[in-house]
Amino acid sequence: MSTNLFTIGLGGVIGDGTRLPLIAESEIMLLEKSLRKAESHLRIHSERGTMGYGWMKLPYADIEPLRLVARKLEDYDSIVQVGIGGRLLGTSC
């Protein structure tokens, strides 16, 4: 995964020429080191397969297994999932 993991859209936060900015661009630039460190942390744990970071691979994931399950379940009116095992484990239990 060599693409950026996330982007930050500043929109009108730094001003669009018609109003005062909410934050100075120089203040945002002070965050660059922290943001790069955060991206590195996310990338490392995602690549290692650390539990809780799997969501980062979703845009690149093969969703065919999900489609197969969806086809099996499409005739049901509702589905109940019990005992999912906590917030990080999700349905892997």
Order of alpha helices (4+ residues) and beta strands (2+ residues): alpha-alpha-alpha
